[in-house]
Amino acid sequence: MTNPRLLRYYSQELQHLREMGGEFAVQYPKIAGRLGLEGFECADPYVERLLEGFAFMAARVQMKIDAEFPRFTQHLSEIVYPHFLAPTPSMAIVQLQPDLGNPALNAGYKVARGAPMRSVLGKDDATACEYRTAHELTLWPIELVEAKFFTNGGTIAGVDARLPANAKAGLRLRLRTTNGAPFCKLGLDRLTLHLRGSDDMPGQIYEKLLGVAEGVLVLPGSRPAGRHTLLPKTALRPRGFAEEDALLPSGQRSFQGYRLLQEYFAFAQRFLFVELTGLGPAVNACAETELEIIVLLSRGDARLEQALDASNFALNCTPVVNLFQRRADRINLSGDQFEYHVLPDRTRPMDFEVHQVESVTGYGIGTDAEQEFHPLYSARDLGAATVASQAFYQIRREPRLLSQRQRQRGPRSSYIGSETFITLVDAQEAPYRHNLRQLGLVLWCTNRDLPLSMPLGVGKTDFILDDGGPVLSVRALA
């Protein structure tokens, strides 16, 4: 597709040539007459074609000059904080439904951070969307059967515990094992809750749990005398702010606060997680199949007292992100080309988009002919003496141009995406001289716009966990 700026520059240059030709004809009419220039018109078609060709070349030079302005800042941003330029991947909250009858759950089944899962293919889909978990998650054979917000003391009447003096309200959660085993048979020490609901309900619950909590009371479901455990308010902590819970990758040179801002404005629900820690002693002392957790609060809320129920909390949840590592198809190098198009998969170019370049390696003839390339503006010694250490690359991103077919029929979604190009240079930013034949890249990729067409809530599951385990289904909640 023709860049509209090229037409604008071409028109400006051609107009300038005609005006200058008119001025030249006034001052030197005899010479101008030989060229067919009379005022602002040119009678000679050959001279007219020369003027148009020169205007086209001058317009292209103008575009090249314009392209140089953002080049340095773009390359520098790729090093300092590449996520400002990288496409924002799809994010979601998923809930894993464990096989509650599996005895292996008694010890807790861990789903590691970064565990891959793939979407179920739709009718006309050829590529499954690949997501990775952001939180480490432990599955237990328990369910949340009741949740209630209260502001009267009757809910905790009969509990022989010395409660905090500021406790004026509370949030009661009732848990139950699903396999009939008592809680003392489980190794449960911490529990993560995902807050759900319409409008600002999750935010209000979040503020109560982490802002006005005075303590956490844990006791068996039958409330026997002397069998309670009072935990401090620090037992409640937010999840999603630590670096080990990050959705988007970031380097050591990047300020983590920028990542948090980007994740918040892109997907605020990923922070609606609260973890309850220090449950081990209370769980080990509970020989029943039900366990009560009462969060004592210093302030009540009439709306929560009327509307809050168990549907506002979800167990076995984690944020996931459509971001995965992939080896790109090898790029064949040639001596007359300085920039190359990076394609994760040539057979399905529309199903993948480059988020970040992890590593670049050149390959020559023989197994030992390898050359590693580094980002040009990385924190390396550019004055190194060896030629091997003078190999660098630069990345350039451009908005993707629609094909002729897409311009006629329209794109498959509203998201077009970007394309990535790589250039090999030396320490002086000149073209890198080499005898390499191919270029291999390790990339962080997304599935471009494929998540927009995922068939969610249709079949038995929305995602399939690669590692398997005692998981019946994985559903997308947000």
Beta strands, then each sheet from edge to edge (+ up, - down):
strand 1: 37-38
strand 2: 41-42
strand 3: 91-98
strand 4: 109-111
strand 5: 116-119
strand 6: 130-133
strand 7: 137-139
strand 8: 142-150
strand 9: 169-177
strand 10: 191-195
strand 11: 213-220
strand 12: 229-231
strand 13: 236-238
strand 14: 273-276
strand 15: 290-297
strand 16: 313-314
strand 17: 317-321
strand 18: 324-327
strand 19: 331-332
strand 20: 339-342
strand 21: 353-363
strand 22: 370-375
strand 23: 392-399
strand 24: 418-425
strand 25: 438-446
strand 26: 463-465
strand 27: 471-476
sheet 1: 1+ 2-
sheet 2: 26+ 5- 6+ 17- 3+ 27-
sheet 3: 4+ 7-
sheet 4: 8+ 9- 15+ 11- 12+
sheet 5: 13+ 14- 10+ 16-
sheet 6: 18+ 25- 19+
sheet 7: 18+ 25- 21+ 22- 23- 24+ 20-
end
